[in-house]
């Protein structure tokens, strides 16, 4: 099995540009699967942190989740997606589908 992990570097938005932006979003549909496979999410300085908090600290205020009916791998189903939504509520990040 080959697993492809993609790392995205989030850069801070200048204050002048940030005032004109309403939405900064990320698709975290595969986050739980990655974590279950041992994925670690790090801040730019190399310290580990909660993925949703890292996204929030870098300006993300909305996340996207895919929800599947009877997914083959067991991820992205209603139960797992609702769990991520509850985590987002604690982080004050809004979830969209």
C-alpha positions as CSV (number, residue, x, y, z in Angstrom):
1,X,0.0,0.0,0.0
2,X,1.3,3.4,-0.9
3,X,0.3,6.4,1.1
4,X,0.7,9.9,-0.2
5,X,0.8,12.7,2.3
6,X,0.7,16.3,1.2
7,X,2.0,19.0,3.4
8,X,0.7,22.5,3.0
9,X,2.6,25.5,4.3
10,X,0.2,28.1,5.6
11,X,1.5,31.7,5.4
12,X,0.1,34.5,7.5
13,X,-2.1,36.9,5.6
14,X,-1.0,40.6,5.9
15,X,-3.3,42.6,8.1
16,X,-4.3,44.9,5.3
17,X,-5.4,41.9,3.2
18,X,-6.9,40.0,6.1
19,X,-9.5,42.8,6.6
20,X,-10.9,42.2,3.2
21,X,-11.1,38.4,3.5
22,X,-14.2,36.8,5.0
23,X,-13.4,33.1,4.5
24,X,-10.2,31.1,4.8
25,X,-11.0,27.4,4.5
26,X,-9.4,24.0,4.4
27,X,-10.7,20.5,3.4
28,X,-10.0,18.2,6.4
29,X,-12.0,15.3,5.1
30,X,-8.9,13.0,5.3
31,X,-7.6,14.3,8.6
32,X,-8.9,11.4,10.8
33,X,-7.6,8.8,8.4
34,X,-4.2,10.4,8.3
35,X,-4.0,10.6,12.1
36,X,-5.0,7.0,12.3
37,X,-2.1,6.1,10.0
38,X,0.3,8.1,12.2
39,X,0.3,11.5,10.6
40,X,1.7,14.3,12.8
41,X,0.8,17.9,12.2
42,X,3.4,20.4,13.2
43,X,3.7,24.2,13.6
44,X,6.3,25.9,11.4
45,X,8.7,25.8,14.3
46,X,8.5,22.0,14.4
47,X,6.3,21.6,17.5
48,X,3.4,19.2,17.3
49,X,-0.1,20.5,17.8
50,X,-3.8,19.8,17.3
51,X,-4.4,20.1,13.5
52,X,-7.6,22.1,13.9
53,X,-5.9,24.6,16.3
54,X,-2.9,24.9,13.9
55,X,-5.3,25.7,11.1
56,X,-7.2,28.2,13.2
57,X,-3.9,29.8,14.4
58,X,-3.1,30.3,10.7
59,X,-6.3,32.1,9.9
60,X,-8.6,29.2,8.8
61,X,-12.2,29.9,9.9
62,X,-14.1,27.3,7.9
63,X,-13.4,23.7,7.1
64,X,-14.9,21.4,4.5
65,X,-15.9,17.8,5.2
66,X,-17.0,15.2,2.6
67,X,-19.7,12.8,3.8
68,X,-20.2,9.5,2.0
69,X,-23.0,6.9,2.3
70,X,-21.3,3.5,3.1
71,X,-17.7,4.5,2.3
72,X,-15.5,1.6,1.4
73,X,-12.7,2.5,3.9
74,X,-15.1,3.5,6.7
75,X,-14.0,7.1,6.7
76,X,-16.0,10.2,5.7
77,X,-19.2,8.6,7.0
78,X,-21.8,10.5,9.0
79,X,-20.5,9.4,12.4
80,X,-16.8,10.3,11.8
81,X,-17.8,13.6,10.1
82,X,-20.0,14.6,13.0
83,X,-17.1,13.9,15.4
84,X,-14.9,16.3,13.5
85,X,-17.7,18.9,13.5
86,X,-17.8,18.6,17.3
87,X,-14.1,19.1,17.5
88,X,-14.4,22.2,15.3
89,X,-17.1,23.7,17.6
90,X,-14.6,23.5,20.4
91,X,-12.0,25.3,18.3
92,X,-14.6,27.8,17.0
93,X,-14.0,26.9,13.4
94,X,-17.1,26.5,11.2
95,X,-17.7,23.3,9.2
96,X,-19.4,23.2,5.8
97,X,-20.3,20.3,3.5
